[in-house]
Amino acid sequence: MLFAVSYEQLQCQVPTAPASDATPMVCSFKCTATYQQLLQNCVAPGTRPVIVAPNVNPYDEFDEVIRDIKKDTLNPYDLSYTFASCSTVCNAASIMDPQDMQIIYYNQDFLNKIKINDASVQWAIRCIIAHEIGHQVLGHTLPANGTNISLPEKRKRERRADYFCGFVISYFPGATIDNALAGLETLNDGNYFPKTTQQEDAAEYPTLDNRMEAVRDGFNQARSGDINIALFRSIDSVAQILYNKYGSSQIFRVVDREISVNNFEGAKEIIEANLLKSGNSIYQNKLLQIRSDLQKKAVLTTSPAMLENIIKQSKKSNADPQRIKQLQLELKKNNAAVRE
């Protein structure tokens, strides 16, 4: 993940450390620690250490996140984790050790170096923890889910953990979108990779903009009552419902499923159907961007009438003029082809 090396195991289903060729998937950002290194170098504590200011104390925030999730009467998860410091990880990590103990490790130096104000540090830590719990809740590194993972699937998992982060932060009274984005803002230093959609195609992680949009989705859809924590047990079952309602979603990206099986025409049809709906410029631009990327990967044709309607709706939604210009150029070429 962006903050963590993740080796999460769901509901203690692995009683012993896995063999070297069957280690859980590593979801990481700038972290190279392996499962075996964590087992060797990180020790589960018996008593929480005393952390003296100005060092950041993440324990209170960890307790608060768990407490807020457990307030939900629909919560189906045990959420029994040990929180511990370990310098082997660069920022944070989750693991289930050979004794079935589910541990979330964090790097104290990493937290201390967050160069933002005290209130934002508090929210950033909550976001880091919520993202890690999201990977666990969604079972991303269960043994059955941790081998031969494609890059699109890895990016989707990161967006979903970010989505869960936004969902969890929405539980906090008075929390805002900015609070939910505080964790991601710790990476907004100009060095984050990938920076563009083109770079994202060959990366394990989404762009920072896409991750932020996933957080916003989770926060807003939780606040609007569209989802509850119980739905995360079968998150794909609600994907189409929310996609149909919102037109586009960084967390669900229904088109990803079609693209992953090379059904480019099917993906195009889903995108164009949603482009004809009214929507805000963010979603409209995202759909147009995905459609443009598809055009580069496959020869896709759209009828002039469909293009005219998409252009009309894109203008109505205040989409990027440059993307509208691309559609108009495509329409011009299509009309010329029809005349021939």
N, C-alpha and C positions, 0 to 999 in steps of 0.2 A: 504494500500500500504506500501512499505517499508519506505517511508518518511511521510506518512500521514494517518489520519483518513479521509475517504472520504464519503461524503453524497451527492454526486453530483446529481443535477436534471437538465435535459436537456430542454432548451427552455421554462422554467417557466411553466411547465404543472401542478404543484401542488400549488394552491392558498393559502392553509392553512397548518398549521403543522399537519402531519399525526397522527392518533391515535397510542397508544403505541404498538399495535399489528400489525401496518402497517408501521413502520418506515423504511426509506430507508436502503438499505444494507450498512453495515459499512465495508469499505475496509481499513484495518489498519495494522500497524506494531508497536508493543509495545505500542499501544495507547488504552486506555479503555474509552475514552470520548464517551458519547452517544449523539444521536441527541437532546434529551431534555436538556442535560447538556450544549450543545453549545448554544441552544436557550436561556437558562437561564443566562449563564455566559459570553458569548461573545457578545459584542455590536458593531454594524456596525458604524464606525466612519464617521463623517462629513468631517473632515479635516485631512490630513495625518500628523502624528506626526513628529517632528524634531528628527532625530536619529543622535547622536553625536559619532564620532569615539572615541575608536576603535570598537564600536558596528557595526555589519554588517547592511547595509541599503539595504533591498531587493526590495524596491519600483522601483528603476531604472531598475533592472533586470526584474521585472514583466512587466513594461511598454515595455521593449525591446522585450520580448517574444511575447507579444500581437501584437506589431507593426510589427514584422517580419512575423508572421502568416498572418496578414492582407494584407501584400504585395502581397500574392499569389492571382492572379486575379480569380482563381477557388475557393477561400475560400467561403463556403456556410454558415459559422457559424457567429453568432452575436458577440460572445466572449465578452459579457458585464459582467464583474465581478468587485466586490469591493474587494480590498486587505486590510486585517486588521490584527493587532496583537491580540492574545488571548492566555493567559497562560494555559487555560484549555486543549488545545491540546498539545501533546508532541512534535510535529514537525510541521505539517501542516494539514489543513482540508478544504474541500470544502462543502458548504451547500447552499441550497436555503431557505431563511427564510420565515415566514408566509406572509411577504409583497412582495413576489416574487423577492426578492433581492438575486442574486447569489453572494455568498461571498467566497473567499478563505482566510482562517485564517492561520496564521503562528505563531510559538513560537519563540520569539526573542532570548531567552536563548539558544535554540537548535541551531540556526544559529550561535550564538556567540561562541559556543563550538566546531564548526567544526575545527579540528586540522590539517589544511592543509594550503598551502600558499595562498596569497590573490587572485591570478589569479584563482586557483582552487575553492576557495570559490565562486567566481563570477559564474563559470560554474556550480558548484554544485547547487546553488540557481536556476539557469535557468532550470536545470534538474528537480528539485523538482517541480517547477511551471509547466513545460511542462508535467510531469507525471500526475499531478492533472487535468490539462486541458484535457489530454487524457481520463481519466475516464469520464469526463463530455461529451466530444465529442462522446464517444462510448456508452453513455447512460447506464453505468453499474449499477447505483443505481436508475434508474427510478422505480417507485412502481411496475410495472409489471415485472421488472427484479431482484427484491430484496428479493424474498422469496424462501426458500428451495433450496438454491444454493449449489451444490455439491462441494467437494474439488477440483476435476479436473477443474471445471468451474471457481472457484475462482482463481486458479493458472493461467488458461488461460487468465483471465481478467487482472491479474497483468502483465503477459508477454505482453499483447497488449498495456497496458498503458506505459510500458517500451519501446515498439516498437515505439509508438507515440512520446515518449521523444526523441529517436534517430532521428526520422523523423524531429522533430522541430529543434533540435540542428543543423541539416544539413543546415538549412536556414542561419545560421550565417556565414558571409564571413570568411574564414580562419579557421573555426572550424575543429577539428580533432576527431577521434574516442576517444582518451583519454579525450577530453573535454566532449563528450557525456556520458562518463562513470563516470564523476566526482561525480555525485550524488550518484551512487551506491558505489563508493569508500568510502563514508562517513560511510558505514556499514561494510567495510572490515576490522574489528578489531578482528576477531577470534571468535566473539560471535554470528554471524549471524546463524539463524536456518531457514530451514534445511541445513545441510552441505552436505549430500549425497543424491543420487537418492532414496535410500531405505527410508531415513527419509522423503523425499518429498512426498511419497505416502500418508502419514497421516498428511500432513501439508497444511495450507491454502496458502502458498507461495512457489514459485519455489526456487530452489537453486540459490545462487548468480551467479554461472557460467551460468545457464540458463537465468537469467535476463540480464546478460551482453551480452549474445548472442542475445537476443531480441533487445537490444539497438543497437548493431552492425548491425543487419538486417535492422532496421528502417533507420539508418544513411546511410548505403551503398546502399540500394534499392532506397532511395530518391535521392542520388547523381547520381545513374545510370539512373535515369529517369523512373524507373519501376512503381512508384506510384505518386499520387498527393493528396492533402488534400481532394478533393471532393470524392475520393474513400472511405474515412472513413465513409461515410453515409451508405454504404453497403459493409462493409469490408469483409464479408464472400464470396461475389461474386468474389473477386479477389484472394481468398485463394488458390484455386487449380492452377491458372495460375502461381503464384509465387512459389508454392510448386513444380510444374512440372519443373520450370526453375532452381531452386536452389537445389532441391533434399531433403532438410530438412529445417525446419524453426521453431525456438522457438515461434514465434508469431502465426503461423498458425497451425503447428502440426496437419495436416489432420488426422493422426492416432488417435488423441485424440477423434475425433468424433466417430470413429468406436469402440474404447475401451469403451467410455461412454455408448454405447448400447450393450456392451458385444459381439460385433462382432470381436472377437480376430483373427479369420481366415482372415477376410477382412483387418484388420490392418496389419497382417503379410504380406499379399500379396502386400499391398502398400509399406511397408518397403522394402521388398525383390526386388520389381521392381526398386526402387530407388537405392538400393545397387548395382545393376548391371550397373548403370550409372557411368561415370567418375565424380569424385568430390574431394574436398579437404579433408584432414584427419579429420578436425573438424566435418564436416557433416557426414562423413563416421562413425566416432566413435560414434556420437550421434545416428545414425540409428542402429548401432550394439548394443548400450546400450539399446535402447527401445526394440529391438528384444529380447535381453536377459531377460529383465523384463517381456516381454510377455510370454516367455518360462516358467517362474516361476508361472505365473497366469493360464496358460492353457496348455494342451497337444497339441502342434503344430508340425506337421511333414513337412519336406521339402525334396524333392527328392535329391538323391546324385548328380545328374547332376546340379541342381540349386545351391546346396551348393558349389560344385567345382567352379562354375562361380562366386559366391559371394566371395569365398576365393581369387580367382584370382584378382577380381576387388579391393578387400580390400587391398591386397598387393600393387597393382598399385597405390592406393590412400594413401599409407603410413599410414594405420590405425594402431591402437594400437596392437602390437604383441600378447598381452595377449588375446585380443578379437579374433584375427585370430586363436590363439591356441584353443580357445573354439569352434570355427567353425570346426576346423580340428577334434577335439574330437567328435563333433556331427556327422560329416561325417563318422568317423570310426564306430560309433554306428549304423548309418543308413545302412552302407554297410554290417555290421554284421547281421542286421535284415533282409536285402534283401536276404542274403545267406541262412538264416534259412527258 
